[in-house]
Amino acid sequence: MNTSKDTMMESTATEQADLRHFVDLPRFGPFHYTDSETLSFPWGLPGFADLHRFVVLSIPSNEQVIWLQSIERTEIAIPLTDPWRIFEDYAPVLPESARLSLEITAPDDFALMSVLVADSSEGVVKRYINLLAPVVINLKRRIGRQVMLEGTNYGVRTPLLADPLLSSEESPEE
């Protein structure tokens, strides 16, 4: 039986679970988010095993890139993009273990994004996309993980001809 006290307790728990937070992000400046907007990465991410809570940021001047922003370490923001915007024939097959761990039961349950990588080790910035290990997010449960695809020739450093990190206003003239 649901008493008014029970209803109030549930309502209070929901309100507490959706508290509004403020953080000053080094890359993006002041940002507000609620707990319901966070994504959980229970297994962390390669190179960031200790980071488990992220929010997704989009920058209006560049719709091709979203940023997976760490809540625990605000200096960490990972650029992601829709791989099909760049490689229309991209055809990843998620391993069964990924589907099970993320509780994916239908195609509408998840989003798949690829990590963008910049390398300036040779004095010139080169841009790559990681097609071998996409970030997969269960949209209903708000959990994600980076998944290594199996039995494929996709690479972790597929060269980009155009730079999706540049907005259309910043793109060089052709």
N, C-alpha and C positions, 0 to 999 in steps of 0.2 A: 504494500500500500504506500502510495506517495503522499506524504503529509506536506503541509506548507513549509515546515521546517526542513524536510528533505529537499523540496524544490529550491528553497533559499540556499541550502548548502550546495546543491548542484550549481545553481546560478553563481554563487560566490566562487566556487571552484573554477567554473568556466571563465569568469572575469579575471581571476588570479592567473589562470593559465594563458590568458591573452593580454597580459600586461604590456603596456607600451614602453619601449626602451629607446634611449638616445645614445648614440655613439658618434664620436668624431673620427671619421675614417681618414687616414693619411692621404689616400689617393683621391677620395671623392668628397671629403668634407663632412659636414653634419648630416646625420642620417637617423631617421626614426623607423622602428620596426616593432612588430608584435610577435609574441611567442608563436602564434599560429602561422606566421610567415616564414619561420625558420625551417630549414631542411636538416634532417639528421643523417649523418654518415657514420653509422655504428662501427664500421671497420676503418675509419679514417680514410685518407687518400695516400697513395704512394708519395713518400717524402714528407708527409704531414700526418703520420699515424696518430698523433695526439690531438688532432683537430676533428671535432665531431659535429659542430653546429655552424651552419652557413645560412646566408640569405642570398637571394638572387637579385642583382642590380642590373637595370638596363639604363643606358645613357641615350637620351632622346636624339642626340646628334649622330649616333651610330647604332642603328637597329640590327646590324649584322652580328654584334658581339654582346653577350651578356657576361656579367662577372659573378663568379661564385665567391662571395665575400665571407671570410671567416669572422665569426663573432668572438671567438676565443683569442685570436691574434689578429688585430685589425690591420696589420701591415701585410697580411696575406690576402690577395685577391687573384683568382685564377680566371683568365679569359677563356670563354667557351663560345662556340658557334655551332649553328646547325650545319652539319657536314654536307647535307644535300643542297645547300645553297651554293656550294663550291664544286662538289662532285656529285652530279645528278645520278650517276650509276653506282653510288655507294650502296652496298648490299650486306650489311653486317648480320650475322646470325648469333643471337645471344646464347651463350651456353646455358644448359638446363640449370646448372648450379646458380647462375645469376637470377634466372626467373624465380627459382624457389626461394633464394635468400631475400629477394626483394618483394616476394609475394605478388608477382605479376601474373595475372590470369587472362588479360585481354590486351590487345594493342593500344586501346585508349587509356590503359592504366599507367603508361610510362612515357617519358621523354628521353631522348638520347641526344647528347651533345658531345662535341669533340673539343679537346683542349688545344688552344693555340699556344705555340712556343716561339719565342724570339731568341736568336743566338747571335751575339756580337763578338764572339771569341776571335774572329778573323779581322776585326776592325770595321766590318760592314754588318749592319743588322740584316739577318736573314730570317724569314718567317716560315714556320712549318705548322702543320696540323697533325695531331695524333689520331690516326684512323684505326689503329690497332687496339687501343684501350679507351673506348668512349666512357663518358660519365653517364650513367643510367639512373634516372630518378623515378620512383613510384610516385605519381602525382597524387594519388588518393591517400597513401600512408605518409607521404612527405619524407621518405627515406631514400638514400642513394648510395651508390658506390661506383668506383671506377672498375670497369670490367675488361679483362683481357680476352679478346676474341680468339677462338681456336681454329686451326686449320685454314688460315687465310694468309694472303700475301700482303695485307695492309701493313703499313709501317708506323712507327711512332714519330717519324720525322718526314712526312710527305711535304715536299716543297710547295709553297704557295706562289702563284704567279702574281696575284693581286693581294694587297694587304687589307684584310677585313678589319684590322684595328684602326685604320684610318676611315674617318667618316667621308661621305661623298664630297663634303666641302673641303676636306683635307687631302683627298686623293690627287696625285699628280696628274696633270693634263696628259692625254695620250697623243 
